[in-house]
């Protein structure tokens, strides 16, 4: 009985979280700023008092938590780099009393070529999911929807908390299945809502159009995790007959911005994450490009303050006609990976290769280059504990997911060259044709 009561109270708390974040978006900008500053002061003090990483980072910079009163003081804090997170995420960045057995430890997909691990405690994970659900429920997702998520079924383990409460009929469509099987799955399920990577949804959309397939009519389509360009948006919208909504974020801090039905830009989730836009150490003006720097306001297991995520965005000072208090980011800019075209003509989404590398031991950075239709080079920067068996496994896995149609050559290097934005294009194809 005690266990049932505990589960009931946990479910009620989660629903209250969801209710609260949905209310937050309608607060006045001044009220949201006050909430943001309050959360900022709390997480900064906690990180200083409870993590070795930020305690010494603050000390070395000659600052104290009392110096950080609001977001205008953030510039006093040194930036946190991906390299620092990768080297300390399971060590000095963790809160001293954290119990990893009760946390989610998540490897990133390495979309910038650099996989790393992130730790969420349960309260942070619950809040993160609530913010994520907000972005979809505000765009049409209903609690009784049949919802299909295109993802990696190899890492799907326990049901999400909202499923345990009887909300959402959520199924995962295996990203690694061939496109025909994916389409057949969607015809059978007839989802109300569909969430997936733009690259894979574009392959499904192309197959639907080329084969004049009917019977897949979702009310909502959400794209996430990859840069969405206008041609891909148009293709998906036409194939499914619905105007998609793009969501933005990263595994390190989860959802950070999202479109509403007005499509005036991306609403920034400032009640959960502070988003700065920086160029040459200074905040950019509205309408200018800036590297995005995040400060997470809710994850007390592994605080991230002024974290350089590697994405580039353009802030806006315009107000959305939807009247939400959440400010806007005008657009997202950055790396756009290529598809791999096999000798047989089959097209492989770049996200598949990113997920293969995500689960490869000892790979710090990588770049996959299709030199010719039948030849792929994989450039890797490795950790010291990698061995020949690890390298052989990477080669075997990539060859397998490329249908054993190409020669795969692994090349170990000291560093990867970065583009003008500082980001690594993780998949490049020099082969023809491209889609």
Secondary structure as the mmCIF struct_conf table of DSSP 4:
data_model
#
loop_
_struct_conf.conf_type_id
_struct_conf.id
_struct_conf.beg_label_comp_id
_struct_conf.beg_label_asym_id
_struct_conf.beg_label_seq_id
_struct_conf.end_label_comp_id
_struct_conf.end_label_asym_id
_struct_conf.end_label_seq_id
HELX_RH_AL_P HELX_RH_AL_P1 UNK A 2 UNK A 24
TURN_TY1_P TURN_TY1_P1 UNK A 25 UNK A 26
BEND BEND1 UNK A 27 UNK A 27
HELX_RH_AL_P HELX_RH_AL_P2 UNK A 29 UNK A 50
HELX_RH_AL_P HELX_RH_AL_P3 UNK A 52 UNK A 61
TURN_TY1_P TURN_TY1_P2 UNK A 62 UNK A 62
HELX_RH_3T_P HELX_RH_3T_P1 UNK A 65 UNK A 67
BEND BEND2 UNK A 70 UNK A 70
HELX_RH_3T_P HELX_RH_3T_P2 UNK A 71 UNK A 76
BEND BEND3 UNK A 77 UNK A 77
HELX_LH_PP_P HELX_LH_PP_P1 UNK A 78 UNK A 79
STRN STRN1 UNK A 80 UNK A 80
HELX_RH_AL_P HELX_RH_AL_P4 UNK A 82 UNK A 88
TURN_TY1_P TURN_TY1_P3 UNK A 89 UNK A 93
BEND BEND4 UNK A 94 UNK A 94
TURN_TY1_P TURN_TY1_P4 UNK A 96 UNK A 97
HELX_RH_3T_P HELX_RH_3T_P3 UNK A 100 UNK A 102
STRN STRN2 UNK A 103 UNK A 107
TURN_TY1_P TURN_TY1_P5 UNK A 111 UNK A 112
BEND BEND5 UNK A 113 UNK A 113
STRN STRN3 UNK A 117 UNK A 121
HELX_RH_AL_P HELX_RH_AL_P5 UNK A 122 UNK A 137
TURN_TY1_P TURN_TY1_P6 UNK A 138 UNK A 140
TURN_TY1_P TURN_TY1_P7 UNK A 143 UNK A 144
STRN STRN4 UNK A 146 UNK A 151
HELX_RH_3T_P HELX_RH_3T_P4 UNK A 153 UNK A 155
BEND BEND6 UNK A 158 UNK A 158
HELX_LH_PP_P HELX_LH_PP_P2 UNK A 159 UNK A 160
HELX_RH_AL_P HELX_RH_AL_P6 UNK A 161 UNK A 164
TURN_TY1_P TURN_TY1_P8 UNK A 165 UNK A 166
STRN STRN5 UNK A 169 UNK A 174
TURN_TY1_P TURN_TY1_P9 UNK A 175 UNK A 176
BEND BEND7 UNK A 177 UNK A 177
HELX_RH_AL_P HELX_RH_AL_P7 UNK A 179 UNK A 189
BEND BEND8 UNK A 192 UNK A 192
STRN STRN6 UNK A 193 UNK A 196
HELX_RH_AL_P HELX_RH_AL_P8 UNK A 198 UNK A 210
TURN_TY1_P TURN_TY1_P10 UNK A 211 UNK A 212
BEND BEND9 UNK A 219 UNK A 219
STRN STRN7 UNK A 220 UNK A 223
BEND BEND10 UNK A 225 UNK A 226
HELX_RH_AL_P HELX_RH_AL_P9 UNK A 230 UNK A 240
TURN_TY1_P TURN_TY1_P11 UNK A 241 UNK A 241
BEND BEND11 UNK A 242 UNK A 242
STRN STRN8 UNK A 245 UNK A 250
TURN_TY1_P TURN_TY1_P12 UNK A 251 UNK A 253
STRN STRN9 UNK A 254 UNK A 258
TURN_TY1_P TURN_TY1_P13 UNK A 261 UNK A 262
BEND BEND12 UNK A 264 UNK A 265
STRN STRN10 UNK A 266 UNK A 268
TURN_TY1_P TURN_TY1_P14 UNK A 270 UNK A 272
STRN STRN11 UNK A 273 UNK A 279
TURN_TY1_P TURN_TY1_P15 UNK A 280 UNK A 281
STRN STRN12 UNK A 282 UNK A 283
HELX_LH_PP_P HELX_LH_PP_P3 UNK A 284 UNK A 285
TURN_TY1_P TURN_TY1_P16 UNK A 286 UNK A 287
BEND BEND13 UNK A 288 UNK A 288
STRN STRN13 UNK A 289 UNK A 296
BEND BEND14 UNK A 297 UNK A 298
BEND BEND15 UNK A 301 UNK A 302
BEND BEND16 UNK A 306 UNK A 306
STRN STRN14 UNK A 307 UNK A 315
HELX_LH_PP_P HELX_LH_PP_P4 UNK A 318 UNK A 320
TURN_TY1_P TURN_TY1_P17 UNK A 321 UNK A 322
BEND BEND17 UNK A 325 UNK A 326
STRN STRN15 UNK A 328 UNK A 333
HELX_LH_PP_P HELX_LH_PP_P5 UNK A 337 UNK A 339
STRN STRN16 UNK A 340 UNK A 341
TURN_TY1_P TURN_TY1_P18 UNK A 343 UNK A 344
BEND BEND18 UNK A 345 UNK A 345
STRN STRN17 UNK A 347 UNK A 348
HELX_RH_AL_P HELX_RH_AL_P10 UNK A 350 UNK A 358
TURN_TY1_P TURN_TY1_P19 UNK A 359 UNK A 359
TURN_TY1_P TURN_TY1_P20 UNK A 361 UNK A 362
STRN STRN18 UNK A 363 UNK A 372
TURN_TY1_P TURN_TY1_P21 UNK A 373 UNK A 374
STRN STRN19 UNK A 375 UNK A 382
TURN_TY1_P TURN_TY1_P22 UNK A 384 UNK A 385
HELX_RH_AL_P HELX_RH_AL_P11 UNK A 388 UNK A 401
TURN_TY1_P TURN_TY1_P23 UNK A 402 UNK A 404
BEND BEND19 UNK A 406 UNK A 406
STRN STRN20 UNK A 407 UNK A 412
BEND BEND20 UNK A 414 UNK A 414
TURN_TY1_P TURN_TY1_P24 UNK A 420 UNK A 421
BEND BEND21 UNK A 422 UNK A 422
BEND BEND22 UNK A 426 UNK A 426
STRN STRN21 UNK A 427 UNK A 429
BEND BEND23 UNK A 431 UNK A 432
#
